[in-house]
């Protein structure tokens, strides 16, 4: 995994160095930044595959840095924060993060989440030259190509993060079926839900925004109140 570069952005050097020890132990190459601007500079110069981003930093905080990254880059972002309230998680995910880990964290849990996000990113950005049979789902104005991970809505390409793509593909490939938020979480994140959280809701809201559902006046993702979400043919 020496060709997999991970950026750790945290103004607490001890934490950044601790994370580096565990990631290097798993075979990753680690770049450390102790401020948001330093992290953005590294992102411009290096081929970074994942960002571990602390929220509470002086100057530009993690929320603002996440927004800036998302202006041009779909690299997976895992937020790190000492705050564990649902509001903080919603803010983090709402700015474009893919996952959220609370400090103090279990190093094994952190590395497991890193591996999970990297698997999705690799699938979303295949580097293989092999010729593949095109597989496309078309539902009304929505078109999803599983092989090249291209999504268009009424002919307009929509750039999605790996998590967003997986949620949309799950709903579209099971058109008409209602999925609860817990089931979506377990299918997409490959983890059991142990407590109520708003993670899926935040990602659905981001998906709807990118697909411009509000301005088009037609909802591709339907909310079934008290049950979950679905996409109808």
KERO-780296 format. One record per residue: residue in one letter; x, y, z of N, C-alpha, C in turn; residue number from 1. Coordinates in nm, 2 decimals. Each point is the difference from the previous one (the first is absolute). Example, Ala and Ser with C-alpha at 12.3 -4.5 7.8 and 13.67 -1.06 7.14 Angstrom:
# residues 2
("A" (1.32 -0.57 0.78) (-0.09 0.12 0.00) (0.09 0.12 0.00) 1)
("S" (-0.04 0.11 -0.07) (0.09 0.11 0.00) (-0.08 0.11 0.08) 2)
This chain:
# residues 233
("X" (0.08 -0.12 0.00) (-0.08 0.12 0.00) (0.08 0.13 0.00) 1)
("X" (0.13 -0.02 -0.03) (0.09 0.12 0.00) (-0.04 0.11 -0.10) 2)
("X" (-0.08 -0.04 -0.10) (-0.04 0.10 -0.09) (-0.13 0.07 0.04) 3)
("X" (-0.05 -0.03 0.12) (-0.12 0.06 0.05) (0.03 0.11 0.10) 4)
("X" (-0.02 0.13 -0.04) (0.04 0.11 0.08) (-0.12 0.05 0.08) 5)
("X" (0.03 0.01 0.13) (-0.11 0.05 0.09) (0.05 0.13 0.06) 6)
("X" (-0.09 0.10 0.00) (0.03 0.13 0.07) (-0.06 0.01 0.13) 7)
("X" (0.08 0.03 0.11) (-0.06 0.02 0.13) (0.02 0.15 0.03) 8)
("X" (-0.11 0.06 0.03) (0.00 0.15 0.04) (-0.05 0.01 0.14) 9)
("X" (0.09 0.04 0.09) (-0.03 0.02 0.14) (0.10 0.09 0.06) 10)
("X" (-0.05 0.10 0.07) (0.10 0.10 0.06) (0.07 -0.06 0.12) 11)
("X" (-0.05 -0.11 0.06) (0.06 -0.07 0.11) (0.10 -0.10 -0.06) 12)
("X" (0.13 0.03 0.01) (0.10 -0.08 -0.07) (0.01 -0.14 0.06) 13)
("X" (-0.03 -0.01 0.13) (0.01 -0.13 0.06) (-0.10 -0.10 -0.06) 14)
("X" (-0.12 0.06 -0.02) (-0.11 -0.09 -0.06) (0.03 -0.03 -0.14) 15)
("X" (0.05 0.10 -0.08) (0.03 -0.03 -0.14) (0.11 -0.11 -0.01) 16)
("X" (0.10 0.01 0.09) (0.11 -0.10 0.00) (-0.05 -0.13 0.04) 17)
("X" (-0.09 -0.01 0.10) (-0.06 -0.13 0.04) (-0.08 -0.06 -0.12) 18)
("X" (-0.08 0.08 -0.06) (-0.07 -0.06 -0.12) (0.10 -0.05 -0.11) 19)
("X" (0.10 0.08 -0.02) (0.10 -0.04 -0.10) (0.06 -0.14 0.04) 20)
("X" (0.03 -0.02 0.12) (0.06 -0.13 0.04) (-0.09 -0.12 -0.04) 21)
("X" (-0.13 0.02 0.03) (-0.09 -0.11 -0.03) (-0.02 -0.02 -0.15) 22)
("X" (-0.01 0.11 -0.08) (-0.02 -0.01 -0.14) (0.12 -0.05 -0.07) 23)
("X" (0.12 0.04 0.04) (0.13 -0.05 -0.06) (0.01 -0.15 0.03) 24)
("X" (-0.05 -0.04 0.12) (0.00 -0.14 0.04) (-0.08 -0.08 -0.10) 25)
("X" (-0.11 0.06 -0.05) (-0.08 -0.07 -0.10) (0.04 0.02 -0.14) 26)
("X" (0.12 0.06 -0.02) (0.06 0.01 -0.13) (-0.03 0.12 -0.08) 27)
("X" (-0.07 0.10 0.06) (-0.03 0.13 -0.07) (0.11 0.10 0.01) 28)
("X" (0.01 0.09 -0.10) (0.09 0.11 0.01) (-0.07 0.12 0.06) 29)
("X" (0.05 0.07 0.10) (-0.07 0.10 0.07) (0.06 0.14 -0.02) 30)
("X" (-0.08 0.10 -0.03) (0.04 0.14 -0.01) (-0.07 0.07 0.12) 31)
("X" (0.07 0.08 0.08) (-0.06 0.06 0.11) (0.00 0.15 -0.02) 32)
("X" (-0.11 0.07 0.04) (-0.01 0.14 0.00) (-0.06 0.05 0.13) 33)
("X" (0.05 0.11 0.05) (-0.04 0.05 0.13) (-0.09 0.12 -0.01) 34)
("X" (-0.05 0.03 -0.12) (-0.09 0.11 -0.02) (-0.08 -0.03 -0.13) 35)
("X" (-0.12 0.06 -0.01) (-0.08 -0.03 -0.12) (0.07 0.05 -0.13) 36)
("X" (0.06 0.11 0.00) (0.07 0.05 -0.12) (0.11 -0.08 -0.04) 37)
("X" (0.08 -0.05 0.10) (0.11 -0.10 -0.03) (-0.06 -0.12 -0.06) 38)
("X" (-0.11 -0.05 0.05) (-0.06 -0.12 -0.06) (-0.05 0.02 -0.14) 39)
("X" (-0.06 0.12 -0.03) (-0.04 0.03 -0.14) (0.12 0.01 -0.09) 40)
("X" (0.11 0.05 0.04) (0.12 0.01 -0.08) (0.05 -0.14 -0.03) 41)
("X" (0.00 -0.09 0.09) (0.04 -0.14 -0.02) (-0.09 -0.07 -0.10) 42)
("X" (-0.13 0.03 0.01) (-0.10 -0.06 -0.09) (0.02 0.04 -0.15) 43)
("X" (0.05 0.12 -0.02) (0.03 0.05 -0.13) (0.12 -0.07 -0.06) 44)
("X" (0.10 -0.03 0.08) (0.13 -0.06 -0.05) (0.00 -0.15 0.00) 45)
("X" (-0.07 -0.07 0.09) (0.01 -0.14 0.01) (-0.13 -0.07 -0.04) 46)
("X" (0.02 -0.13 -0.04) (-0.12 -0.08 -0.04) (-0.06 -0.07 0.12) 47)
("X" (-0.08 0.08 0.07) (-0.05 -0.04 0.13) (-0.13 -0.09 -0.03) 48)
("X" (-0.01 -0.11 0.07) (-0.12 -0.09 -0.02) (-0.10 0.01 0.11) 49)
("X" (0.04 0.06 0.12) (-0.10 0.01 0.11) (0.06 0.11 0.09) 50)
("X" (-0.10 0.07 0.06) (0.04 0.11 0.10) (-0.06 -0.03 0.13) 51)
("X" (0.08 0.00 0.11) (-0.05 0.00 0.14) (0.01 0.14 0.05) 52)
("X" (-0.11 0.06 0.03) (-0.01 0.14 0.03) (-0.06 0.04 0.13) 53)
("X" (0.09 0.06 0.09) (-0.05 0.05 0.13) (-0.09 0.12 -0.02) 54)
("X" (-0.10 0.01 0.08) (-0.10 0.12 -0.02) (0.06 0.12 0.07) 55)
("X" (0.03 -0.01 0.13) (0.04 0.11 0.08) (0.15 0.04 -0.02) 56)
("X" (0.02 0.10 -0.09) (0.13 0.05 -0.03) (0.00 0.15 0.00) 57)
("X" (0.11 0.07 0.04) (0.00 0.14 -0.01) (0.00 0.05 -0.14) 58)
("X" (-0.05 0.12 -0.02) (-0.01 0.05 -0.14) (-0.11 -0.07 -0.07) 59)
("X" (0.03 -0.06 -0.12) (-0.10 -0.07 -0.07) (-0.03 -0.13 0.07) 60)
("X" (-0.13 -0.03 0.03) (-0.02 -0.13 0.07) (-0.03 -0.11 -0.10) 61)
("X" (-0.03 -0.12 0.06) (-0.02 -0.11 -0.09) (-0.12 0.01 -0.09) 62)
("X" (-0.11 0.06 0.05) (-0.12 0.02 -0.08) (0.03 0.08 -0.12) 63)
("X" (0.07 0.11 0.01) (0.03 0.09 -0.11) (0.10 -0.07 -0.10) 64)
("X" (0.10 -0.07 0.06) (0.09 -0.07 -0.09) (-0.07 -0.11 -0.08) 65)
("X" (-0.10 -0.07 0.06) (-0.07 -0.10 -0.07) (-0.08 0.06 -0.11) 66)
("X" (-0.06 0.11 0.02) (-0.08 0.07 -0.11) (0.09 0.03 -0.11) 67)
("X" (0.13 0.05 0.03) (0.09 0.04 -0.11) (0.04 -0.12 -0.08) 68)
("X" (0.03 -0.11 0.07) (0.04 -0.13 -0.07) (-0.11 -0.04 -0.09) 69)
("X" (-0.13 0.00 0.04) (-0.11 -0.04 -0.08) (-0.03 0.08 -0.12) 70)
("X" (0.06 0.12 -0.01) (-0.02 0.08 -0.11) (0.06 -0.06 -0.13) 71)
("X" (0.10 -0.09 0.02) (0.07 -0.05 -0.12) (0.05 -0.14 0.02) 72)
("X" (-0.03 -0.07 0.12) (0.06 -0.13 0.02) (-0.10 -0.09 0.08) 73)
("X" (-0.02 -0.12 -0.05) (-0.09 -0.10 0.06) (0.08 -0.10 0.09) 74)
("X" (0.12 0.03 0.04) (0.08 -0.09 0.08) (-0.08 -0.02 0.13) 75)
("X" (0.01 -0.13 0.05) (-0.07 -0.02 0.13) (0.05 0.08 0.11) 76)
("X" (-0.09 0.05 0.09) (0.04 0.08 0.11) (-0.06 -0.06 0.13) 77)
("X" (0.08 -0.03 0.10) (-0.05 -0.04 0.13) (0.03 0.11 0.10) 78)
("X" (-0.10 0.05 0.06) (0.01 0.11 0.10) (0.04 -0.06 0.13) 79)
("X" (0.09 0.07 0.07) (0.04 -0.04 0.14) (-0.04 0.11 0.09) 80)
("X" (-0.07 -0.03 0.11) (-0.04 0.10 0.09) (-0.02 -0.05 0.15) 81)
("X" (0.03 0.09 0.09) (-0.02 -0.03 0.14) (-0.15 0.01 0.04) 82)
("X" (-0.08 0.06 -0.09) (-0.14 0.02 0.02) (-0.08 -0.11 -0.06) 83)
("X" (-0.09 -0.05 0.08) (-0.08 -0.12 -0.05) (-0.15 0.02 -0.01) 84)
("X" (-0.04 0.12 0.00) (-0.15 0.02 -0.01) (-0.04 -0.02 -0.14) 85)
("X" (-0.13 -0.03 -0.02) (-0.06 -0.02 -0.13) (0.02 0.12 -0.09) 86)
("X" (-0.02 0.12 0.06) (0.01 0.13 -0.07) (0.14 0.01 -0.07) 87)
("X" (0.11 -0.03 0.08) (0.13 0.00 -0.05) (0.02 -0.10 -0.12) 88)
("X" (-0.06 -0.12 0.02) (0.01 -0.09 -0.11) (-0.07 0.04 -0.13) 89)
("X" (-0.12 0.06 0.02) (-0.08 0.05 -0.11) (0.08 0.11 -0.07) 90)
("X" (0.06 0.09 0.08) (0.08 0.11 -0.06) (0.11 -0.05 -0.09) 91)
("X" (0.07 -0.10 0.06) (0.12 -0.06 -0.07) (-0.04 -0.07 -0.13) 92)
("X" (-0.11 -0.08 0.01) (-0.04 -0.07 -0.12) (-0.06 0.09 -0.10) 93)
("X" (-0.07 0.11 0.05) (-0.06 0.10 -0.08) (0.09 0.08 -0.08) 94)
("X" (0.13 0.01 0.04) (0.10 0.08 -0.07) (0.07 -0.09 -0.11) 95)
("X" (-0.04 -0.13 0.00) (0.06 -0.08 -0.10) (0.08 -0.12 0.05) 96)
("X" (0.02 -0.02 0.13) (0.07 -0.11 0.05) (-0.07 -0.13 -0.02) 97)
("X" (0.08 -0.11 -0.01) (-0.06 -0.13 -0.03) (-0.02 -0.08 0.13) 98)
("X" (0.08 0.03 0.11) (-0.02 -0.07 0.12) (0.05 0.09 0.11) 99)
("X" (-0.03 -0.04 0.13) (0.03 0.09 0.12) (0.04 -0.09 0.11) 100)
("X" (0.12 0.02 0.06) (0.05 -0.08 0.11) (0.03 0.09 0.12) 101)
("X" (-0.05 -0.04 0.11) (0.01 0.08 0.12) (0.13 -0.03 0.08) 102)
("X" (0.07 0.10 0.04) (0.11 -0.01 0.09) (-0.04 -0.02 0.15) 103)
("X" (0.06 -0.08 0.08) (0.12 -0.09 -0.04) (-0.06 -0.12 -0.08) 104)
("X" (0.08 -0.04 -0.10) (-0.05 -0.10 -0.09) (0.08 -0.13 0.02) 105)
("X" (-0.06 -0.11 -0.03) (0.07 -0.13 0.00) (0.08 -0.01 -0.13) 106)
("X" (0.13 -0.01 0.01) (0.08 0.00 -0.13) (-0.04 -0.11 -0.10) 107)
("X" (-0.05 -0.12 0.06) (-0.04 -0.10 -0.09) (-0.13 0.04 -0.08) 108)
("X" (-0.09 0.07 0.07) (-0.12 0.05 -0.06) (0.03 0.10 -0.11) 109)
("X" (0.10 0.09 0.03) (0.03 0.10 -0.09) (0.06 -0.06 -0.13) 110)
("X" (0.10 -0.09 0.02) (0.06 -0.07 -0.12) (-0.11 -0.08 -0.08) 111)
("X" (-0.09 -0.06 0.07) (-0.11 -0.07 -0.07) (-0.08 0.09 -0.09) 112)
("X" (-0.03 0.12 0.06) (-0.08 0.10 -0.08) (0.08 0.05 -0.12) 113)
("X" (0.13 0.02 0.02) (0.08 0.04 -0.11) (0.00 -0.10 -0.11) 114)
("X" (0.01 -0.13 0.03) (0.00 -0.10 -0.10) (-0.13 0.00 -0.07) 115)
("X" (-0.11 0.01 0.07) (-0.14 0.00 -0.06) (-0.01 0.12 -0.10) 116)
("X" (0.04 0.12 0.04) (-0.01 0.11 -0.09) (0.09 -0.01 -0.12) 117)
("X" (0.12 -0.06 0.02) (0.09 -0.02 -0.12) (-0.06 -0.10 -0.10) 118)
("X" (-0.06 -0.10 0.05) (-0.06 -0.10 -0.09) (-0.11 0.07 -0.09) 119)
("X" (-0.08 0.08 0.06) (-0.10 0.07 -0.08) (0.06 0.09 -0.10) 120)
("X" (0.11 0.08 0.04) (0.06 0.09 -0.08) (0.07 -0.07 -0.12) 121)
("X" (0.06 -0.12 0.02) (0.06 -0.07 -0.10) (-0.10 -0.05 -0.10) 122)
("X" (-0.12 -0.04 0.05) (-0.11 -0.05 -0.09) (-0.05 0.12 -0.08) 123)
("X" (-0.01 0.12 0.06) (-0.05 0.11 -0.07) (0.09 0.06 -0.10) 124)
("X" (0.14 -0.03 0.01) (0.10 0.05 -0.09) (0.08 -0.11 -0.05) 125)
("X" (-0.05 -0.09 -0.07) (0.07 -0.12 -0.05) (0.12 0.04 -0.09) 126)
("X" (0.12 -0.06 0.02) (0.11 0.03 -0.08) (0.03 -0.11 -0.10) 127)
("X" (-0.08 -0.10 0.00) (0.02 -0.11 -0.09) (-0.03 0.03 -0.14) 128)
("X" (0.08 -0.05 -0.10) (-0.02 0.02 -0.14) (-0.09 -0.10 -0.06) 129)
("X" (-0.04 -0.10 0.08) (-0.08 -0.11 -0.05) (-0.13 0.05 -0.06) 130)
("X" (-0.04 -0.05 -0.11) (-0.13 0.03 -0.06) (-0.11 -0.07 0.08) 131)
("X" (-0.10 0.08 0.03) (-0.11 -0.05 0.08) (-0.13 0.02 -0.07) 132)
("X" (-0.09 -0.09 0.02) (-0.14 0.01 -0.05) (-0.07 0.11 0.07) 133)
("X" (-0.05 0.09 -0.07) (-0.07 0.12 0.06) (-0.13 -0.05 0.06) 134)
("X" (-0.02 0.04 0.13) (-0.12 -0.04 0.07) (-0.07 0.13 0.05) 135)
("X" (-0.11 0.03 -0.05) (-0.06 0.13 0.03) (-0.15 -0.02 0.05) 136)
("X" (-0.03 0.08 0.10) (-0.14 0.00 0.05) (-0.06 0.13 -0.04) 137)
("X" (-0.11 0.00 -0.06) (-0.07 0.12 -0.05) (-0.14 0.01 0.06) 138)
("X" (-0.02 0.10 0.08) (-0.13 0.02 0.06) (-0.05 0.14 -0.02) 139)
("X" (-0.10 0.02 -0.08) (-0.04 0.14 -0.04) (0.12 0.08 -0.04) 140)
("X" (0.03 0.11 0.06) (0.12 0.08 -0.05) (0.13 -0.04 0.06) 141)
("X" (0.00 -0.11 0.09) (0.12 -0.04 0.06) (0.07 -0.11 -0.07) 142)
("X" (0.13 0.01 -0.02) (0.08 -0.11 -0.06) (0.12 -0.03 0.08) 143)
("X" (0.02 -0.12 0.04) (0.12 -0.04 0.09) (0.07 -0.11 -0.07) 144)
("X" (0.13 0.02 -0.03) (0.09 -0.10 -0.06) (0.09 -0.06 0.11) 145)
("X" (-0.03 -0.13 0.03) (0.08 -0.06 0.10) (0.14 -0.02 -0.03) 146)
("X" (0.04 -0.02 -0.13) (0.13 -0.03 -0.03) (0.09 0.12 0.01) 147)
("X" (-0.04 0.12 -0.06) (0.09 0.12 0.01) (-0.05 0.10 0.11) 148)
("X" (-0.10 -0.04 0.07) (-0.05 0.08 0.11) (-0.04 0.14 -0.04) 149)
("X" (-0.06 0.01 -0.12) (-0.05 0.12 -0.05) (-0.15 0.02 0.03) 150)
("X" (-0.04 0.11 0.05) (-0.14 0.03 0.03) (-0.04 0.12 -0.07) 151)
("X" (-0.12 -0.01 -0.07) (-0.05 0.12 -0.07) (-0.15 0.02 0.04) 152)
("X" (-0.04 0.12 0.01) (-0.14 0.03 0.03) (-0.05 0.09 -0.11) 153)
("X" (-0.09 -0.05 -0.08) (-0.05 0.07 -0.12) (0.11 0.05 -0.09) 154)
("X" (0.10 -0.08 -0.02) (0.11 0.03 -0.09) (0.12 0.07 0.07) 155)
("X" (-0.02 0.05 0.12) (0.10 0.08 0.07) (0.08 -0.09 0.10) 156)
("X" (0.13 -0.01 -0.02) (0.08 -0.08 0.09) (0.00 0.05 0.14) 157)
("X" (-0.01 -0.09 0.10) (0.00 0.03 0.14) (0.12 -0.07 0.06) 158)
("X" (0.08 0.08 0.07) (0.12 -0.05 0.06) (-0.03 -0.04 0.14) 159)
("X" (0.02 -0.13 0.03) (-0.04 -0.05 0.13) (0.13 -0.06 0.07) 160)
("X" (-0.01 0.00 0.14) (0.11 -0.06 0.07) (-0.03 -0.15 0.00) 161)
("X" (0.09 -0.09 0.04) (-0.03 -0.14 0.00) (-0.12 -0.04 0.08) 162)
("X" (-0.01 0.06 0.12) (-0.12 -0.03 0.09) (-0.13 0.04 -0.07) 163)
("X" (0.00 0.12 -0.06) (-0.12 0.04 -0.07) (-0.04 -0.09 -0.11) 164)
("X" (0.10 -0.04 -0.08) (-0.02 -0.09 -0.11) (-0.06 -0.13 0.05) 165)
("X" (0.05 -0.06 0.10) (-0.04 -0.13 0.05) (-0.15 0.01 0.05) 166)
("X" (-0.03 0.11 0.07) (-0.14 0.02 0.04) (-0.10 0.01 -0.12) 167)
("X" (0.04 0.08 -0.10) (-0.09 0.01 -0.11) (-0.01 -0.13 -0.08) 168)
("X" (0.11 -0.07 -0.02) (0.00 -0.12 -0.07) (-0.09 -0.11 0.07) 169)
("X" (0.01 0.00 0.13) (-0.08 -0.10 0.08) (-0.15 0.03 -0.02) 170)
("X" (-0.04 0.12 0.01) (-0.14 0.04 -0.02) (-0.05 -0.03 -0.15) 171)
("X" (0.09 0.04 -0.09) (-0.04 -0.01 -0.14) (0.00 -0.14 -0.05) 172)
("X" (0.09 -0.08 0.05) (0.01 -0.14 -0.05) (-0.11 -0.09 0.07) 173)
("X" (-0.07 0.06 0.10) (-0.11 -0.07 0.06) (-0.13 0.09 -0.01) 174)
("X" (-0.02 0.05 -0.12) (-0.11 0.10 -0.02) (-0.13 -0.05 0.06) 175)
("X" (-0.07 0.08 0.07) (-0.13 -0.03 0.05) (0.00 -0.05 0.15) 176)
("X" (0.12 -0.05 0.04) (0.02 -0.05 0.13) (0.03 0.11 0.10) 177)
("X" (-0.06 0.00 0.11) (0.03 0.10 0.11) (0.11 -0.05 0.09) 178)
("X" (0.10 0.08 0.02) (0.11 -0.03 0.09) (0.00 0.09 0.12) 179)
("X" (0.00 -0.06 0.12) (0.01 0.08 0.12) (0.14 0.06 0.01) 180)
("X" (0.01 0.10 0.08) (0.13 0.07 0.02) (0.11 -0.10 0.06) 181)
("X" (-0.05 -0.08 0.09) (0.09 -0.10 0.06) (0.05 -0.10 -0.11) 182)
("X" (-0.09 -0.05 -0.09) (0.03 -0.09 -0.10) (0.10 0.06 -0.10) 183)
("X" (-0.02 0.13 -0.04) (0.09 0.06 -0.09) (0.14 0.01 0.07) 184)
("X" (0.00 0.04 0.12) (0.13 0.01 0.07) (0.07 -0.13 0.00) 185)
("X" (-0.07 -0.11 0.04) (0.07 -0.13 0.01) (0.04 -0.05 -0.14) 186)
("X" (-0.08 0.03 -0.10) (0.04 -0.04 -0.14) (0.12 0.08 -0.06) 187)
("X" (0.00 0.13 0.03) (0.10 0.08 -0.06) (0.13 0.01 0.08) 188)
("X" (-0.02 0.02 0.13) (0.12 0.01 0.09) (0.05 -0.13 0.05) 189)
("X" (-0.07 -0.11 -0.03) (0.04 -0.14 0.04) (0.02 0.00 0.15) 190)
("X" (-0.08 0.07 0.08) (0.01 0.00 0.14) (-0.14 -0.01 0.06) 191)
("X" (-0.01 -0.06 0.12) (-0.13 -0.01 0.07) (-0.03 0.14 0.06) 192)
("X" (-0.13 0.03 0.01) (-0.04 0.12 0.07) (-0.02 -0.03 0.15) 193)
("X" (0.07 0.07 0.08) (-0.01 -0.03 0.14) (-0.08 0.12 0.08) 194)
("X" (-0.01 0.11 -0.07) (-0.07 0.11 0.06) (-0.06 0.09 -0.11) 195)
("X" (-0.11 0.07 0.03) (-0.06 0.08 -0.10) (0.10 0.11 -0.04) 196)
("X" (0.00 0.03 -0.13) (0.09 0.11 -0.05) (-0.06 0.05 -0.13) 197)
("X" (0.04 0.12 -0.04) (-0.05 0.07 -0.12) (0.09 -0.01 -0.12) 198)
("X" (0.09 -0.09 0.00) (0.10 -0.01 -0.11) (-0.06 -0.02 -0.13) 199)
("X" (-0.09 -0.10 -0.01) (-0.07 -0.02 -0.13) (-0.08 0.12 -0.05) 200)
("X" (-0.08 0.05 0.10) (-0.08 0.12 -0.04) (0.08 0.11 -0.06) 201)
("X" (0.12 0.03 0.06) (0.09 0.11 -0.05) (0.05 -0.04 -0.14) 202)
("X" (0.04 -0.12 -0.02) (0.04 -0.04 -0.14) (-0.11 0.01 -0.10) 203)
("X" (-0.12 -0.04 0.04) (-0.11 0.01 -0.09) (-0.03 0.14 -0.04) 204)
("X" (0.01 0.09 0.10) (-0.02 0.14 -0.03) (0.11 0.06 -0.09) 205)
("X" (0.12 -0.04 0.01) (0.11 0.04 -0.09) (-0.03 -0.05 -0.14) 206)
("X" (-0.04 -0.13 -0.01) (-0.03 -0.06 -0.13) (-0.11 0.08 -0.07) 207)
("X" (-0.11 0.03 0.07) (-0.11 0.08 -0.06) (0.05 0.14 -0.04) 208)
("X" (0.09 0.06 0.07) (0.05 0.13 -0.04) (0.08 -0.01 -0.12) 209)
("X" (0.08 -0.10 -0.02) (0.09 -0.02 -0.12) (-0.09 -0.03 -0.12) 210)
("X" (-0.11 -0.07 0.02) (-0.09 -0.04 -0.11) (-0.10 0.11 -0.03) 211)
("X" (0.01 0.11 0.08) (-0.09 0.12 -0.02) (-0.14 -0.04 0.00) 212)
("X" (-0.04 -0.08 0.10) (-0.14 -0.04 0.00) (-0.09 0.12 0.03) 213)
("X" (0.04 0.09 0.09) (-0.08 0.11 0.03) (-0.03 0.09 -0.11) 214)
("X" (0.10 0.03 -0.09) (-0.02 0.09 -0.11) (-0.08 -0.07 -0.12) 215)
("X" (0.02 -0.13 -0.01) (-0.07 -0.08 -0.11) (-0.15 -0.02 0.04) 216)
("X" (-0.03 0.00 0.13) (-0.14 -0.03 0.04) (-0.04 -0.14 -0.01) 217)
("X" (0.10 -0.09 -0.03) (-0.03 -0.14 0.00) (0.10 -0.08 0.09) 218)
("X" (-0.05 -0.07 0.09) (0.08 -0.07 0.09) (0.04 -0.14 -0.05) 219)
("X" (0.12 -0.03 -0.02) (0.05 -0.13 -0.04) (0.00 -0.10 0.12) 220)
("X" (0.05 0.05 0.11) (0.00 -0.07 0.13) (-0.13 0.04 0.07) 221)
("X" (-0.08 -0.10 0.03) (-0.13 0.02 0.07) (0.01 -0.03 0.15) 222)
("X" (-0.04 0.09 0.08) (-0.01 -0.03 0.15) (-0.13 -0.07 0.03) 223)
("X" (0.01 -0.12 0.06) (-0.12 -0.07 0.05) (0.00 0.03 0.15) 224)
("X" (-0.08 0.09 0.05) (0.00 0.05 0.13) (-0.02 -0.11 0.11) 225)
("X" (0.09 -0.01 0.09) (0.00 -0.09 0.11) (0.06 -0.14 -0.04) 226)
("X" (0.04 -0.01 -0.13) (0.05 -0.13 -0.05) (0.14 0.02 -0.05) 227)
("X" (0.02 0.08 -0.11) (0.13 0.02 -0.05) (0.00 0.07 -0.14) 228)
("X" (0.08 -0.05 -0.09) (0.02 0.06 -0.13) (-0.01 -0.10 -0.12) 229)
("X" (-0.04 0.05 -0.11) (-0.01 -0.09 -0.12) (0.01 0.08 -0.13) 230)
("X" (0.03 -0.07 -0.11) (-0.01 0.06 -0.13) (-0.10 -0.08 -0.08) 231)
("X" (-0.10 0.07 -0.06) (-0.10 -0.06 -0.08) (0.04 0.00 -0.14) 232)
("X" (-0.04 -0.10 -0.08) (0.02 0.00 -0.14) (-0.10 0.09 -0.07) 233)
